[in-house]
Amino acid sequence: LGYRRRSYLVLAGFVGFLSYLVLAFGSDTVTSVDGADTSMALTVAVISLILSSASIALSDVVADGIVVQKTREASERGDDAIAGGLQSLCWGSAAMGALISAYFS
């Protein structure tokens, strides 16, 4: 894992963590009793959801870049089977994660 990609993964994880934290605790604190600030709570929630989706997308792009790099390195060595194995591992992990999250939701 190259250092240039590791920093993007850490950044995406940190932004995702903060956005979910704000979504969990921050959007309730800006509402008032008379309802004047409810649009602010909705704005905070929408921005938080957009940032969390962007962090997931960034992590996915970085992971795909790592797979491409490892596949190129393997093909230069003559290991063509590794390329298919890496792609299968990525898609299989994504499918398993989707099944697990669907089961618990």
C-alpha positions as CSV (number, residue, x, y, z in Angstrom):
1,L,0.0,0.0,0.0
2,G,1.6,3.2,-1.1
3,Y,1.9,6.2,1.2
4,R,0.1,8.5,-1.2
5,R,-3.0,6.3,-1.2
6,R,-2.9,5.6,2.5
7,S,-3.4,9.2,3.4
8,Y,-6.5,9.4,1.2
9,L,-8.0,6.3,2.9
10,V,-7.3,7.9,6.3
11,L,-8.9,11.1,5.2
12,A,-11.9,9.4,3.8
13,G,-12.4,7.4,7.0
14,F,-12.0,10.5,9.2
15,V,-14.5,12.5,7.1
16,G,-16.9,9.6,7.1
17,F,-16.6,9.2,10.9
18,L,-17.2,12.9,11.5
19,S,-20.1,13.1,9.2
20,Y,-21.8,10.2,10.9
21,L,-21.0,11.6,14.3
22,V,-22.7,14.9,13.3
23,L,-25.6,13.0,11.8
24,A,-26.0,11.1,15.1
25,F,-25.6,14.0,17.5
26,G,-25.3,17.3,15.7
27,S,-28.6,17.6,13.8
28,D,-30.7,17.4,16.9
29,T,-28.9,20.2,18.8
30,V,-29.8,23.0,16.3
31,T,-33.5,22.6,16.5
32,S,-35.5,24.9,18.7
33,V,-38.8,24.6,20.5
34,D,-40.7,27.0,18.2
35,G,-39.4,25.3,15.1
36,A,-37.6,28.3,13.7
37,D,-34.3,26.4,13.2
38,T,-35.7,23.1,11.9
39,S,-34.5,24.0,8.4
40,M,-31.0,24.3,9.8
41,A,-31.3,20.8,11.3
42,L,-32.3,19.4,7.9
43,T,-29.4,21.3,6.2
44,V,-26.9,19.8,8.7
45,A,-28.4,16.3,8.1
46,V,-28.2,16.6,4.3
47,I,-24.7,17.9,4.3
48,S,-23.7,15.1,6.7
49,L,-25.2,12.5,4.4
50,I,-23.5,14.0,1.3
51,L,-20.1,14.0,3.1
52,S,-20.6,10.4,4.3
53,S,-21.4,9.3,0.7
54,A,-18.5,11.1,-0.7
55,S,-16.1,9.5,1.8
56,I,-17.4,6.0,0.9
57,A,-17.0,6.8,-2.8
58,L,-13.4,8.1,-2.2
59,S,-12.5,4.9,-0.3
60,D,-13.9,2.8,-3.2
61,V,-11.9,4.7,-5.8
62,V,-8.7,4.4,-3.8
63,A,-9.3,0.7,-3.2
64,D,-9.9,0.2,-7.0
65,G,-6.6,2.1,-7.6
66,I,-4.8,-0.3,-5.3
67,V,-6.2,-3.3,-7.1
68,V,-5.2,-1.8,-10.5
69,Q,-1.6,-1.2,-9.2
70,K,-1.3,-4.7,-7.7
71,T,-2.8,-6.2,-10.9
72,R,-0.2,-4.4,-13.1
73,E,2.6,-5.5,-10.8
74,A,1.4,-9.1,-11.0
75,S,1.1,-9.0,-14.8
76,E,4.6,-7.7,-15.1
77,R,5.8,-10.7,-13.1
78,G,3.7,-13.1,-15.3
79,D,1.1,-13.9,-12.6
80,D,-2.1,-13.4,-14.6
81,A,-4.2,-15.5,-12.1
82,I,-3.6,-12.9,-9.4
83,A,-5.5,-10.2,-11.4
84,G,-8.7,-12.3,-11.5
85,G,-8.3,-13.3,-7.9
86,L,-8.0,-9.7,-6.8
87,Q,-11.1,-8.7,-8.7
88,S,-13.0,-11.7,-7.4
89,L,-12.0,-10.8,-3.8
90,C,-13.1,-7.2,-4.2
91,W,-16.5,-8.1,-5.7
92,G,-17.0,-11.0,-3.3
93,S,-16.2,-8.8,-0.3
94,A,-18.6,-6.1,-1.5
95,A,-21.4,-8.6,-2.0
96,M,-20.8,-10.2,1.5
97,G,-20.8,-6.8,3.1
98,A,-24.1,-5.9,1.4
99,L,-25.7,-9.2,2.5
100,I,-24.5,-8.7,6.1
101,S,-25.7,-5.2,6.3
102,A,-29.1,-6.1,4.7
103,Y,-29.5,-8.9,7.3
104,F,-28.9,-6.6,10.2
105,S,-31.0,-3.7,9.0
